[in-house]
Amino acid sequence: MKTTFAPGPSQLYFTVKDHLKTAFYEGIPSLSHRSKEFEKIFASCTNGLRELLSIPEGFHIFFTGSATEIWERSIQNLVENYSYHFVNGAFSKRYFEIAQQLGKTPTITESPAGQAFNEYQIPDETELIALTHNETSTGVSLPMSFIHSFREKFPKALIIVDAVSSLPYPAFDFTKIDSLFFSVQKGFGLPAGLGVWIVNDKCLAKADLLLAKGQSIGTYHNLPTLYTNAKKNQTPETPNVLSIFLLAKVVEDLLVRGIHTIRKETEYKAAVLYNTLAHTGYAKPFVSDRAIQSQSVIVTDCKQHVEAITKALDKNGLVPGDGYGEFKKTHLRFANFPTHSKEHFELLADTLMGLKI
Amino acid sequence: MKTTFAPGPSQLYFTVKDHLKTAFYEGIPSLSHRSKEFEKIFASCTNGLRELLSIPEGFHIFFTGSATEIWERSIQNLVENYSYHFVNGAFSKRYFEIAQQLGKTPTITESPAGQAFNEYQIPDETELIALTHNETSTGVSLPMSFIHSFREKFPKALIIVDAVSSLPYPAFDFTKIDSLFFSVQKGFGLPAGLGVWIVNDKCLAKADLLLAKGQSIGTYHNLPTLYTNAKKNQTPETPNVLSIFLLAKVVEDLLVRGIHTIRKETEYKAAVLYNTLAHTGYAKPFVSDRAIQSQSVIVTDCKQHVEAITKALDKNGLVPGDGYGEFKKTHLRFANFPTHSKEHFELLADTLMGLKI
């Protein structure tokens, strides 16, 4: 069995197969989403996430079909006119474009691929500041101090963080952000088909305000409807019940390991790979500024050696992720998620070190 | 192992468990949705559906998170102002309400629960006529002749059919409709989390027209974006890959059985149950007009006997679906999907006939 390091859909979390057996044994796929049994699964999933990520009171957890959907829903529900987007790659850019498509007037500050944001001017009227914690396409992570710096400077704006390819690793300070989201096929190691959207009461109030003003905020997945249902541990539509069940189970497993352990292990594994890249001549981190090097998606610039490296890794059962977009032929990406073990990373490092190119 | 007759999420199609094993063995859950392997699965699924349902050229097949999502997307993409809704229960009503929520001016014609539509007046300016083939809450099916009668009378309007709880049973004439949709957790017997939306070129043209007029038609799941991706056998976002794979496999299985066989078997099973209900004193079909009795969701009015009947069925491993909404305590619903065998229905009939109440 090979181990894939693609940053998503990711290698499954190693317990998923067993949980799926349990799900079938317990008849989860045929469960009504209006049943008490489903409500228990919903509660177990959201309570587990709350504990794992230290999500405080006043924040609510909703399910969507994907994180892409949350891009759209968040603009619809949290923005009348002005959103502000930090863009440093394909995914943060797509979020900006969705705001444009929805007829808003988004402002963008762009930094070159792989580099930090140095200067920005956020207009006073900004309603939503959109930050992509981990730009999956290039391997840049925004420093937590950067993310947490906006609340004080822009107290009127809502702050939303796309943490699609970094959670559960980062420890956000929920007093400094208003919304956070991810999808399950990355760090949580589940099959794709579920987005998780965390919002606070200020977000709910903003959606209510926009609705009162006559703005269309969508229907079954607008914030008021998601909230009304979530209070009953339900969803507006028939959701991906199986995925919510699997997420609840994987979160339980992660809680047993302990989030602090998972975070430290993530940092250790990233260190092993970054250290290796510092010693090989033929591959280096695409992101050279250590302050913004991602811990969860490590992007390597391999230039003309992509094929040779891929072959060598494959011999040891390791499958790197392709580069993204314009970097498809020169980069390799290595996801560092909870399902990837220390041993996987050590083998990865050994293989890279032993390579004669 | 019990057999559930809940109309959805339904009893799984009996081959799903094996296909899931194959999926894990083949690494489907970790497959990139931009890979050739995914494109093959997408093509196999849509080509299979095309064959099974005789979907002609000029129609396109897209995937969403749910049929609820298609209610919203279809109004966004196919209606500038005026939709017309035939409402005879909770689900057809929700579709109407979504049009209201999206700021349109929908017109409604309502018939009492369990009864046919006798009179209606569709205004000339109607852009979309929305028909719910099978109202899951009450067990009314619109006759095919009724559904197919609108094209000629209203050649300017688009005609969309919600066939969530009836497909793959009904044989639609695609020259008489423009769009059709369903979700996989009913007749196809899959875990919930995927909607399937079939539209023709006229629908695509309408969405383009609305977009050109400056109307918001949504973003990643608007029709032009879904179409651009589907042409490449792709989806705009990371979809529920596993569900698309399972649907492809179940459709293959249904093709082996043959759609004509499945349809005739469905009618036989429905006849067995309706015939039984004609002979029992304590339970009768909620829908008395045979012309509109659903073949796929048979709703029985059991009055005060719901508990006694449920208990008797349970002893034989048969689990009926609850009544819907106001009928929760007096109705039982029996899904008649391809996963339910003749033997299931014969046992159901025998148990009901043998009941002493």
Interface residues (C-beta under 8 A of the other chain):
Chain A: T4 A6 G8 P9 S10 Q11 L12 V16 K17 L20 F24 G27 P29 S30 L31 S32 H33 T64 G65 S66 A67 T68 E69 W71 E72 E97 I98 Q101 L102 G103 S183 Q185 L190 P191 A192 G193 L194 S216 G218 T219 Y220 H221 P236 E237 T238 P239 N240 V241 L242 S243 D322
Chain B: T4 A6 G8 P9 S10 Q11 L12 V16 K17 L20 F24 G27 P29 S30 L31 S32 H33 T64 G65 S66 A67 T68 E69 W71 E72 E97 I98 Q101 L102 G103 S183 Q185 L190 P191 A192 G193 L194 S216 G218 T219 Y220 H221 P236 E237 T238 P239 N240 V241 L242 S243 D322
